[in-house]
């Protein structure tokens, strides 16, 4: 017969009555029934369990006490401590193998195990290294390629643009410009659907698209758009057409500063000739390379895709364009998102 001390009985009763883990309450119940002298057959019938289950938890309790009922993970403990996990995470996330003299471009578990042995005198297998990396919340996945801008150039140009806006006279204004493509083949985005039944978004098959050139006004947030002609791409002619629209729409300003990226359509010979012709009326300022985050009109296009073009079910390009221009008209003026630039002094 199993005997319990008063402290053990009180603790088991507390577990049986109050613990949130039903498995732990079940194990405590088995030990309490055994201590009260109930036969194994009765315990098995009352708790709907087998004799092997009763035997297992009885032996665990006799060998380890209350701690044996928690069902902790068996096996050898983590003998080297989490300090080695931190070292591995630091190596993988902040260095490359070439920093340690290896002729490799990326880390592997074998290479990390070799480095641990050479530098720290710790002998572990590659699978142990893999488990340690998982303990450090690292996974092995394909990275996303990105273009790294020249940070010095970025800061210099950004400072110039901030100074331009801060010192902008009342009779001059500034806009951020960019183009967007509208496709009849919808951009696919998340949507609600029944679990286990993937929803379908029908596409017209033959994709048709139209380019739109747009600018957002620094002082008011008003967005001005120019639609390209059918079969016209993102070229200098569309940019010039949009500049003409800006000259007409913003004629109350003596000078218009157009801030845009350095795409070929913004720096072509025909654009340079146009700017020369309208010198003093329009001036183009180029953003740092690969810096869409510095162009507020990009956020307008993002909202356009989120609200209109993702998962759309328009039958043709004309219907889609009607929705695009209707949404742009209803949403105007837009808020200039981001904190890269100073806020306008007056609208």
C-alpha positions in Angstrom: 0.0 0.0 0.0 1.3 3.5 -0.9 1.6 5.9 2.1 1.7 9.7 1.8 2.9 12.3 4.2 0.5 15.0 5.2 2.4 17.5 3.0 2.3 15.2 0.0 -1.4 14.5 0.4 -2.2 18.2 0.7 -0.2 19.0 -2.4 -1.8 16.2 -4.4 -5.2 17.4 -3.4 -4.4 20.9 -4.4 -3.3 19.6 -7.8 -6.4 17.5 -8.2 -8.8 20.3 -7.3 -7.1 23.4 -8.8 -4.5 22.6 -11.4 -5.4 23.8 -15.0 -3.7 20.7 -16.6 -6.2 17.8 -16.9 -3.4 15.3 -17.4 -1.7 16.4 -14.1 -5.0 16.2 -12.3 -5.5 12.7 -13.6 -2.1 11.5 -12.4 -2.7 13.1 -8.9 -6.1 11.3 -8.8 -4.4 7.9 -9.4 -1.9 8.4 -6.6 -4.6 9.6 -4.2 -6.7 6.5 -4.9 -3.8 4.2 -4.4 -2.9 5.9 -1.1 -6.5 5.4 0.1 -6.1 1.6 -0.6 -8.4 1.3 -3.6 -7.6 -1.9 -5.7 -6.1 -1.4 -9.1 -9.1 -2.9 -10.8 -11.4 -0.3 -9.2 -9.0 2.5 -10.2 -8.9 1.3 -13.8 -12.7 1.1 -14.0 -13.3 4.4 -12.3 -10.7 6.4 -14.4 -11.1 4.4 -17.6 -7.3 3.6 -17.8 -5.1 0.6 -18.1 -3.0 -1.1 -15.4 0.1 -0.1 -17.3 -0.9 3.6 -16.8 -1.4 3.1 -13.1 1.9 1.2 -12.8 3.8 3.9 -14.8 2.7 6.8 -12.6 3.0 4.9 -9.4 6.7 4.0 -10.2 7.3 7.6 -11.3 5.9 9.0 -8.1 7.9 6.5 -5.9 11.1 7.4 -7.8 10.8 11.1 -8.1 8.0 12.3 -5.9 5.6 15.0 -7.0 8.1 16.2 -9.7 7.7 12.8 -11.4 4.0 13.6 -12.1 4.7 16.7 -14.2 5.7 14.6 -17.2 8.7 16.7 -18.1 10.6 15.9 -21.3 12.8 12.9 -20.8 16.4 12.6 -22.0 19.7 14.3 -21.1 19.4 17.9 -19.9 20.7 20.8 -21.9 24.2 20.4 -20.5 26.1 23.4 -22.0 23.7 26.1 -21.2 22.1 28.9 -23.3 25.3 30.9 -23.5 26.4 28.7 -26.4 23.0 29.3 -28.1 23.7 33.1 -27.8 27.1 32.7 -29.4 25.8 30.7 -32.3 23.0 33.2 -32.9 25.5 36.0 -32.9 27.7 34.3 -35.4 24.9 33.5 -37.8 23.1 36.9 -37.7 26.1 39.3 -37.5 29.0 37.6 -39.3 29.8 35.5 -42.3 32.1 32.5 -42.6 34.7 34.6 -44.4 35.1 36.7 -41.2 36.7 33.6 -39.7 38.8 32.6 -42.7 36.5 30.1 -44.3 36.0 30.2 -48.0 32.2 30.0 -47.8 29.4 32.5 -48.3 26.9 31.2 -45.8 26.8 29.2 -42.6 26.0 25.5 -42.2 25.6 23.4 -39.1 28.8 21.4 -39.9 30.8 24.7 -40.2 29.4 26.0 -37.0 30.2 22.8 -35.2 33.8 23.0 -36.6 34.1 26.6 -35.4 32.9 25.7 -31.9 35.5 23.0 -31.7 38.4 25.2 -33.0 37.6 28.4 -31.1 35.8 27.2 -27.9 37.0 23.6 -27.5 33.3 22.4 -27.5 32.7 19.1 -29.4 29.1 18.8 -30.6 27.5 17.3 -33.7 25.8 19.2 -36.5 22.4 18.0 -35.3 23.1 19.5 -31.8 24.0 22.8 -33.5 20.7 22.6 -35.5 18.8 22.2 -32.2 20.6 25.0 -30.6 19.8 27.3 -33.5 16.1 26.4 -33.2 16.4 27.2 -29.5 17.6 30.6 -30.5 14.4 31.0 -32.7 16.3 30.7 -36.0 15.1 28.9 -39.0 16.7 28.1 -42.3 14.8 29.7 -45.1 15.5 31.4 -48.4 16.2 35.2 -47.9 14.5 38.0 -49.8 16.8 39.8 -52.2 16.9 43.6 -51.8 18.9 46.4 -53.3 21.0 48.3 -50.8 21.0 52.0 -51.4 24.1 54.1 -51.0 23.5 55.4 -47.5 25.8 58.5 -47.9 24.1 59.5 -51.1 20.7 58.9 -49.5 21.3 61.1 -46.6 22.7 63.9 -48.7 19.8 63.9 -51.1 17.3 63.6 -48.3 18.8 66.6 -46.6 18.6 68.6 -49.8 14.9 67.7 -50.2 14.1 68.6 -46.6 15.9 72.0 -47.0 13.9 72.6 -50.2 10.6 72.0 -48.5 11.5 74.0 -45.4 12.6 77.0 -47.4 9.9 76.8 -50.1 8.3 80.2 -50.8 4.6 80.6 -50.8 4.4 81.1 -54.5 6.2 77.8 -55.2 5.0 74.3 -54.5 6.3 70.7 -54.5 4.8 67.3 -55.5 6.0 63.7 -55.4 5.5 61.8 -58.6 5.4 58.2 -59.7 3.7 55.9 -62.1 1.4 52.9 -61.4 0.3 50.0 -63.6 -3.4 48.8 -63.5 -3.9 45.2 -64.8 -7.0 43.3 -65.7 -5.3 40.2 -64.2 -5.9 41.0 -60.5 -3.2 41.2 -57.9 -3.9 38.4 -55.5 -4.4 39.3 -51.8 -5.8 37.7 -48.7 -9.5 37.3 -48.3 -11.9 35.4 -46.1 -12.9 31.9 -47.2 -14.2 28.6 -45.8 -11.5 26.5 -44.0 -10.2 23.9 -46.3 -11.8 25.4 -49.4 -9.5 27.8 -51.2 -11.5 30.6 -52.9 -11.0 31.4 -56.5 -10.5 34.7 -58.3 -11.3 34.5 -62.0 -8.9 36.2 -64.4 -9.7 37.4 -67.9 -6.8 35.3 -69.3 -5.3 37.8 -71.7 -3.8 40.5 -69.5 -4.3 44.2 -70.4 -2.8 47.1 -68.5 -2.8 50.8 -68.4 -0.2 53.2 -66.9 -1.2 56.1 -64.8 1.2 58.9 -63.8 0.3 60.6 -60.5 1.6 63.3 -58.1 0.7 64.1 -54.5 0.7 67.8 -53.5 2.9 68.5 -50.5 0.7 71.3 -49.0 -2.7 69.8 -49.6 -2.3 66.1 -50.1 -4.3 66.4 -53.4 -3.4 63.7 -55.9 -3.3 64.6 -59.6 -3.3 61.8 -62.2 -2.7 61.5 -65.9 -3.8 58.4 -67.8 -1.5 57.0 -70.5 -2.8 56.4 -74.0 -3.7 52.8 -75.0 -0.6 50.8 -75.5 1.6 53.6 -74.1 4.1 52.5 -71.6 6.0 54.2 -68.8 7.9 56.5 -71.0 9.0 60.1 -71.3 5.9 61.1 -73.3 3.7 60.1 -70.4 5.9 62.0 -67.9 5.7 65.1 -70.1 2.0 64.8 -70.5 1.7 64.7 -66.7 4.0 67.7 -66.3 1.6 69.6 -68.6 -1.3 68.6 -66.4 0.6 69.9 -63.3 1.3 73.2 -65.0 -2.4 73.6 -65.8 -3.7 72.4 -62.4 -1.2 74.3 -60.3 -1.1 77.5 -62.4 -1.5 79.7 -59.2 2.1 78.7 -58.3 5.0 80.4 -60.0 7.2 77.3 -59.8 6.5 73.6 -59.4 9.1 71.3 -57.9 8.6 67.7 -59.0 10.3 65.0 -56.8 10.5 61.6 -58.5 12.7 58.6 -58.8 15.6 58.4 -61.4 13.8 56.1 -63.9 14.8 56.5 -67.5 11.4 58.0 -68.4 12.2 60.9 -66.0 15.7 61.6 -67.3 15.3 61.0 -71.1 16.5 63.5 -73.7 12.9 64.6 -74.5 12.3 65.3 -70.8 15.5 67.3 -70.5 14.4 69.4 -73.6 11.0 69.9 -72.1 12.4 71.1 -68.8 14.8 73.4 -70.6 11.8 74.9 -72.5 9.9 75.5 -69.2 12.9 76.5 -67.1 11.8 78.5 -64.1 8.3 77.0 -64.2 9.1 73.3 -63.5 12.1 71.8 -61.8 12.7 68.1 -61.3 14.5 66.7 -58.2 15.6 63.0 -58.2 15.2 60.8 -55.1 18.0 58.6 -53.9 18.3 55.4 -55.8 16.2 52.4 -54.6 14.3 54.5 -52.1 10.6 54.1 -52.7 10.0 54.7 -49.0 10.9 58.3 -49.6 8.1 58.8 -52.1 4.7 59.4 -50.4 2.8 58.7 -53.7 3.9 55.1 -53.3 1.6 54.8 -50.3 -1.3 56.1 -52.4 -0.6 53.4 -54.9 -0.5 50.8 -52.1 -3.9 51.9 -50.8 -5.2 51.8 -54.4 -4.1 48.2 -54.8 -5.5 47.2 -51.4 -8.9 48.8 -52.1 -9.5 48.3 -55.8 -7.1 46.1 -57.8 -6.5 43.1 -55.4 -8.9 40.2 -56.2 -11.0 42.5 -58.4 -13.7 41.0 -60.6 -13.9 43.6 -63.3 -14.7 42.2 -66.7 -12.5 44.5 -68.7 -10.0 47.3 -68.4 -12.5 50.1 -68.8 -14.6 48.9 -65.9 -11.5 48.6 -63.7 -10.2 52.1 -64.7 -13.7 53.5 -63.9 -13.3 52.1 -60.4 -9.8 53.3 -60.0 -10.6 56.9 -60.9 -13.8 56.9 -58.9 -11.9 55.7 -55.8 -9.1 58.3 -56.4 -11.8 61.1 -56.7 -13.6 60.0 -53.5 -10.4 59.5 -51.4 -8.8 62.8 -52.4 -7.1 64.6 -50.6 -4.8 62.0 -49.2 -2.7 62.1 -46.0 1.0 62.3 -46.7 2.2 59.3 -44.8 5.7 58.9 -43.2 8.0 61.3 -41.3 10.8 61.7 -43.8 9.8 65.2 -44.7 8.7 68.3 -42.7 5.0 68.9 -42.7 3.6 71.8 -44.8 3.2 75.0 -42.9 -0.2 75.8 -44.5 -2.6 74.0 -46.8 
